[in-house]
Amino acid sequence: MKALGIILAGGNSSRMKNLSDKRAISAMPVGCSYRSIDFTLSNMTNSHIQTVAVLSQYNARSLNEHLNSSKWWNFGRKQGGLFLFTPTVTADNSWWYRGTADAMWQNIDFLKRRHEPYVVIASGDCVYKMDFNPVLEYHIDKQADITLVCAKAPEGDDLTRYGTVKLDADGLLTDFEEKPMVAHSNIVSTGVYIIRRRKLIELLEQCNQEGRYNFVTDILVRYKGMKKIYGYMLDTYWSNIATVEAYYNTNMDFLKPEVRNFLFREEPKIYSKAYDLPPAKFNQGSEVHNSLIGSGSIINSRVENSVLFKKVFVGNNSIIKNSIILNGAYIGDNVRVENCIVESNETLLSDTTYIGDGEIRIVSENNNRYGI
């Protein structure tokens, strides 16, 4: 594919509450064995994009560790490959990334040294499967300046957290509202854009000269009447995980056979970093219904309608229901967990109860299992 990829993975969201206290949103565990950024990286490599830059900033350690080898996504190559860019102090600049456009501008030398005519820009906090080649063909056919990929928002979702768009019959963007108080359209931007590389360099340099730093508000919204901006509709599964509720619902979607089959069993595949762990072990007394259990987990009790990630231990006579248990959590005996998200490496002491009453409860007790 005659394009390079840029993945925007540096942002934080207060709507994630303390789930983002120790990791970037793009590094959030998803679907039992994956990280959020795996879906965008897999879409890039499956679209035959050979050069991808990941722009990270906030709580980047876990994300950097996950990306410590590019071979898992087939980016271990002599020409191109996977590049990881964090804010860097130079003689000309000492700012952290002040926005998505500023993040790309601070790495503009990378764009100038490349030879690909087009750039695919995508966020790292969405779960979807997509071939970018038809989008590029659409972009060229429409002779567009910018093409953004759109999707219908999930039923009942909070539209105020998206950029909502309106398109005419030909697909031309007629209106774009970023996180509107009152949404007038249920078509939202997925955070995927295609633009000619030289045009992107020109727009980024102009934004920086004017003290503007956000790609959406300072380029898409500002130029919507001046540039030819088209929308390409995505009609398959797509979800953004940047709130607690959306993160919970996205993981619960993996319990639906049609979503699980589409993302994990149909070609092309979603790739992730591999871990050498034994299969999940179900001891006598365990009872599992409609749940995903990660590798290395040991189950001794009842698990129902839940997603348990890698290396989770569940003790005797416990009940896990409608919950997400992140990597390495330890759940003692006689524990009840319902409508909760349990943080990674968390310890839930024996004879305790955690129930989300009316909303999803995040369990982060910081107990020391070895000091009891």
N, C-alpha and C positions, 0 to 999 in steps of 0.2 A: 504494500500500500504506500502510495507516495505522500505520506504524512508522518509527522512525528507526534508523539503524545505528551501532554502535560497533565499531571494529576494534582489537583489542589487539595492538599491534605494537611494544611496548617491551622485550620480554624478550631475554635472552641464554641460550645453552646451552653448557656446557662440553663437551657431546658433539659439538659442531660443530668442536671443536679450533680451529685457526687460520683456518678459513674465516670465522669471525665476528670476526676481529681488526679488520677494516676496514669491516664493514657489519652492519646489523641482519639477523636471520634472515629477516624479512619482505621484505627487499630482495635475497635470494639469487636469482641468475639461474636460471630453470627453463625447460625445454622449448625451448631454442635461442634464443628471442626474448623471453621474458617474465620477470617478477619474481614471486616467490611471492605478494605482496599483490594482484597483478592478478586472481587467481582470486576472491578474496573481494570485491574492488571490483566486478568484473563480475557476480558473483552478486547483489550489492546493487542495481546499476542495472538488471539484467535482471528483478529482482523489483519494480521501480518504487518502490524506496526513494529518496526525493529528498534526504534529509539524512543525511550520514555523517560521523562524527568518527573520526579516526585518532589513537590515543594512542601516541606514540613516545617513546623515551628513549635506549636504548643504541645507540651508533654510528649516530646518526640521519641523518648528512649525506647518504649515498647514497640513503636512503629519501626524505628531503625533496626532493632533486634530482629523483628519479623522479616525485614528486607535485607538481612545481612548476606544473603546469597541470592543472586538473580536467576539461578538455574531453574528454580521451581516454576517460573513463568516463561522459561525459554528465552531469557534475555542475556544469558552468558555467551556473548559473541564478540568477535574481534571488531566488527564494524557496528556501531550503534551500541545498544545495551541499555541497562537501567542506571539512571543517574539520580542521586539523592542530594537535593539542595536545601540547606538551612540558612538562615540569615547570617551574613558574614560581615564583619567590620573591615572596611577598606579605607583607603586614603580619601575617597570621595563620598563615602556613605557609612553611617554608623547606626542606621535605623533598623529596628525589627520590621517585619512585613506589616505595613499599615493597611493592607487590603489585598484583594486578589489581584488587581492590576499592578499594584506595587510589588507584589511577590514575583510576578513575571518580569517586571521592569528591572528589578534588582538582579535578575539572571538573564538580562537581554543579550549579553555576549554569547550565551549558549545558543539563543535563537539566531543570532547573526552568523555564527559559525556553521550552522547546519545548512543542508542543501535541499531538504524536502520542501516542495512548494506549499504544502498545507499543514495546518496544525489542528489536532483534535484536543480540545480542552475538556476535562471531565473532573468532577468532584470525587473524593474517595469515600464518601459516606452514604452511598446508595447501593441497593441490592437489585441487580437486574442482569440480563443476558442480552447482548446486542452485537451485531456485526456492523462496524462503522463504514464499510465499503458502500452499501446502498445510500447512506447519508451523504457521503462524499460525492457520489454520482448525482444525487438530487441537488446538492450544492452547486455543482458544475453546470448541470442542466438549467437551473434557474438563474445562473450567472449572479449568484447572491454574493453580497459582501460578507455576511455572517449567516450561518444556519444554526438554529438552536433546536435541540430535540425536545419535544413536548410529550406529555402524557396526561390522561385524565386522572385527576386525583382520586385516591381510594375513597369509596363511599364513607361518608361521615368523618373524613379527615379534617383537621383544622387548616383551612386554606390561608389563614393569616401568616403562616410560616413559610409560604412559598412565594415565588414570583409567578403571578397569574398573567396569562397572555390571551389575546384575541387575534385570530387569523381570518383573512378573507378567503373566498372560495379557491383562490390560487395558492393559498398557503403563505401569503405575505403578511408579516406582522403589522397589525394596525394599532395595537395597544399592549403595553407591558406595565404592570403594577407590581412593585417589589414589596412583598409582605403587607398587603393592603389591610386596613382595618375592616373594610367591607368588600369582599371579593365579588366581582361582577362576571367571573368566568371560572369554570371548574377545570380548565386546561392549564396545566402548570409547566414551568420549565424544569427539566430534569437535571440541569447543571452541566449538560453536554453541548459543546459548541464546536463548529468547524469554521475556520477562517484561513485565508491565505496568509502565509508566514510574513511576507513583506508588509501586508496590510496591518497585521497584528503589531509588528515592530513600530510602524508609523503611529498607530493609535496609542500604544503604550508610551512612546516618547512624548506625544502631545499631552497625554494625561499628566505625566510627571511634570512637565513644564508649567501646567496650570494648577498643580497641587491637588490633583484628583487621584484617588487610589483604588477605587472599587470597579471591577470589571462590569458588574451588572448596572449599577446606578450611573456610572460615569462614562460608560460606552454604550451598552444596550439601550438603556432608557433615554440617554441624552441624544443618541443618534438615530432613534427609531423612525423619525420622519425624514432623515437625510440619507441614510444608507439603506440598501436593499437587504433587509433582514427577513429570512424565511423560517418557518417552523416545519419540522419533520415530526410526524406523529408516531410515537412508539405504542404499539397495541398489545404488547406482552407484559408480563409481570414486571413491576417497578415499585420500589419503596425507598423512601429516605428515612434514615434511622436517627435523625438528630434531635429527637425528644425521647423522654423515658417511655411514653405511651407508644410512640412509633417503633422504638427499639423492641419493646415487649411484643407488640402485635406482629412485627416482622418475623421474630423468632417463632412465634406461635403459628405463623403461616406455613412454616416448614413441616408442621404436623399434618397439613393438607396434602394428600397424595398428588394432586395435580400440580401444586407448586413444587413439591420435592422432586417429582419426576422431571419437570421442565428444567429446573436448575441443575440437577445432579445426574440425571440418567440420559437425557437427550444430548446429542452432540450440538455444538462443541462443549467441551468440559470446562468446569471451573477448577482452577488450580490453587494450591496453597502450599505453604512450607510443611514438609513432612516431619513427623516425630516418631521415634522408635518406641512405641508403646504397645503393650499387650492388648488383646481384645477386652472389651468390658466383661466383667465377671458377675454372674447372678447366682448368689448363694441360696441355700435352702431358706425358705421364708420370704424370698423376694417375689414381688408381683408387679409387673410392668404393663401398663395399658397406654396405647397411643402416645408414645414418648420416644425421644431420641436420646441415646446414651453414648457419650463419647468414649474413645479408647482409654484404657487404663483405669476406668471407673470400677468400683466395687459396690454392688447393690445388695442390701440385706433386708429391704422393707418394700413398702408399696410406693410406686411412682405412677402418677396418672396425669395425662395431658401436660407433660413438662418436657423441657429441653435441658439435659445435663451435659456439660462440656467435659473436657478431658480431665482425668485423674480426680474425679469426685468420689468421695466415700460417703455412703449412707448407712448408718448403724441399724440396730435391731428395733423393731416395733415403731418405726417412724412412718410418717405419711408426707409425701411430696405431691402437691396437687396444683395444677395451673401455674407453675413457677418456672423460672430460669435460674439454673445453678451454674455459675461460671467456674472457670478452670481451677482445679486444686482445692475446692471447698470441702470441708470436713463437717459432716452432719452426724451428731451423736445419737444415742439411743433415745427412744420415746420423744422424738421431736416432730412437731407438726409445722409444715411450711405451706402456705396457700396464698396465691396471688402475689408472689414476691419475686424480686430479683436479688439473688444472693451473690455478693461480690466474690471475686476470685481470691483463693487462698484464705477464705473466711472460715472461722470455726463457730458452729452453732452447738452450744453445750447441751448435754443430755437433759431431758425433762423441761424443754423450753418450747414456746409456741410463737410463731411469727405469721400473722395473717394481715393481708392488705384489705382493709375495709373500705370499699368504695373507690379505691385507687391503688395503683401498683406501689407496693412498698419496697424500698431498697434496703436490704439488710447488710449493714457494714458495722459489726460490733467490735472488731479488732480484739477478739478474745485470743488468749494464748492457750492452745490445746495441750501444750506440754507442761504448763504450770499449774494444772488442776490436779 
